[in-house]
Amino acid sequence: MSRTVASKFGPPVALALTLLYGAASVASPSVQTSKETGGSCFLLYELGVGEIRRAPATVCRLRVTPASTFKIPHALAALDAGVLEGPDSAIPYAGSGAPFPAWERDHTLASAMRYSVVWYFQRIAERLGPARELQYLRKLDFGNADPSSGLTTFWLGGSLLVSPEEELKFLVRLYNDDLPLTGRAMRTVREVLIQPRGAIVNAAGEHAFGGTRPPGTVLSAKTGSARDRTGNEVRWLVGHVRRDHRAWVFVSCVVGKDDVAPLAAVELAAGALHEERLL
């Protein structure tokens, strides 16, 4: 990645982009940060039933950078605060030399979520400002709720940390309409997370996921990839599966040093969801 791109998006963002290319009640969270060497976690929770899978579980209580999974609470805050009107709220592309071709155009909230467009959400952060960022992190009870490392990069290897358990708790509340936000904000974000049949989409493009899904299955998801402050590489896939009158939320997270594949969390989730016969 060029120095121009790195300086434009910030060092934590540059790392995240490099890694991405190629590429019942919930348990109480741990306050431990990611000084451990790593591991993986897959959590599956059926709405109205409770947790039905916790395997593997070596990092389920480990707080790490949320990376681009933070686009979910970020979009919720923007819609609730009124800095965005809805899924078609457009922000013009004002730069050049973006690291992904999909970023080099104007984007709406819907397209920016699908292609994980960092610059779009940095503009959201600027519109919200530091006081409202902190207010919404606390309101949503998201991880350690710490945006102090920088207004436009705190979720990308910065001060904001969240564990897989905390991500699960947040998603359960989102899909149960149980967050202290407008119903419209929650519905809009749920809609823009829906993925195309047989694929997961991020900045690098479409990635096969799940093959031919059972009839009536709708998958929603968000990827995330970054290096945290301790040097650990973090991969995420979080989401929701709906089929007929049943629904599940899931969290997949892989943490390691230098050998973590860009789609490690996607592959972990695909295997686990197949084992549970949800894909």
QUILINJO-V969483 format. One record per backbone hydrogen bond with DSSP energy under -1.0 kcal/mol. NH is the residue of the N-H (numbers start at 1). CO is the residue of the C=O. E is the energy in kcal/mol with one decimal. If there is no record, write none. Layout:
# QUILINJO-V969483
NH/CO/E ; NH/CO/E
This chain:
# QUILINJO-V969483
6/2/-2.2 ; 7/3/-2.7 ; 8/4/-1.8 ; 9/5/-2.3 ; 10/6/-1.8 ; 14/10/-2.5 ; 15/11/-2.2 ; 16/12/-2.0 ; 17/13/-2.7 ; 18/14/-2.2 ; 19/15/-2.3 ; 20/16/-2.0 ; 21/17/-1.9 ; 35/33/-1.8 ; 39/255/-1.9 ; 41/253/-2.4 ; 42/56/-2.3 ; 43/251/-2.5 ; 44/53/-2.2 ; 45/249/-2.7 ; 46/50/-2.6 ; 47/247/-2.1 ; 49/46/-2.3 ; 50/46/-2.6 ; 52/44/-2.8 ; 53/44/-1.6 ; 55/42/-1.4 ; 58/40/-1.3 ; 59/40/-1.1 ; 62/59/-1.4 ; 63/32/-2.2 ; 64/162/-2.3 ; 67/155/-1.3 ; 69/66/-1.9 ; 70/67/-1.7 ; 71/68/-1.4 ; 72/69/-1.6 ; 74/70/-2.5 ; 75/71/-2.2 ; 76/72/-2.0 ; 77/73/-2.4 ; 78/74/-2.3 ; 79/75/-2.4 ; 80/76/-2.6 ; 81/77/-2.5 ; 83/78/-1.6 ; 84/78/-1.4 ; 89/86/-1.8 ; 91/107/-2.6 ; 103/100/-1.8 ; 104/101/-1.4 ; 105/103/-2.0 ; 107/91/-2.0 ; 110/87/-2.3 ; 112/108/-2.8 ; 113/109/-2.2 ; 114/110/-1.9 ; 115/111/-2.6 ; 117/112/-2.2 ; 121/117/-1.4 ; 122/118/-1.9 ; 123/119/-1.7 ; 124/120/-1.5 ; 125/121/-2.1 ; 126/122/-1.9 ; 127/123/-2.1 ; 128/124/-2.5 ; 129/125/-2.9 ; 133/129/-2.1 ; 134/130/-2.2 ; 135/131/-2.2 ; 136/132/-2.7 ; 137/133/-2.3 ; 138/134/-2.1 ; 139/135/-2.4 ; 140/136/-2.6 ; 142/137/-2.1 ; 144/161/-2.4 ; 145/142/-1.7 ; 150/147/-1.2 ; 153/150/-1.2 ; 154/150/-1.8 ; 156/153/-2.2 ; 160/154/-1.9 ; 162/64/-2.9 ; 165/60/-2.2 ; 167/163/-2.4 ; 168/164/-2.4 ; 169/165/-2.4 ; 170/166/-2.3 ; 171/167/-2.5 ; 172/168/-2.7 ; 173/169/-1.8 ; 174/170/-2.2 ; 175/171/-2.7 ; 176/172/-1.1 ; 177/174/-1.2 ; 178/173/-3.4 ; 181/179/-2.3 ; 186/182/-1.7 ; 187/183/-2.6 ; 188/184/-2.5 ; 189/185/-2.0 ; 190/186/-2.2 ; 191/187/-2.1 ; 192/188/-2.0 ; 194/191/-1.2 ; 195/219/-3.0 ; 199/196/-1.8 ; 200/207/-2.5 ; 202/205/-2.1 ; 205/202/-1.7 ; 207/200/-2.6 ; 209/198/-2.1 ; 217/214/-1.7 ; 218/242/-2.7 ; 220/240/-2.8 ; 221/193/-2.2 ; 222/238/-2.3 ; 224/236/-1.5 ; 226/234/-2.0 ; 228/232/-2.9 ; 231/228/-1.9 ; 233/256/-3.4 ; 234/226/-3.3 ; 235/254/-2.5 ; 236/224/-2.8 ; 237/252/-2.1 ; 238/222/-2.2 ; 239/250/-2.4 ; 240/220/-2.4 ; 241/248/-2.7 ; 242/218/-2.5 ; 243/246/-2.6 ; 246/243/-2.5 ; 248/241/-2.5 ; 249/45/-2.6 ; 250/239/-2.2 ; 251/43/-2.1 ; 252/237/-2.6 ; 253/41/-2.5 ; 254/235/-2.2 ; 255/39/-3.3 ; 256/233/-2.2 ; 264/261/-1.9 ; 267/263/-2.6 ; 268/264/-2.2 ; 269/265/-2.3 ; 270/266/-2.5 ; 271/267/-2.2 ; 272/268/-2.3 ; 273/269/-2.9 ; 274/270/-1.9 ; 275/271/-2.2 ; 276/272/-1.8 ; 277/274/-1.6 ; 278/273/-3.0
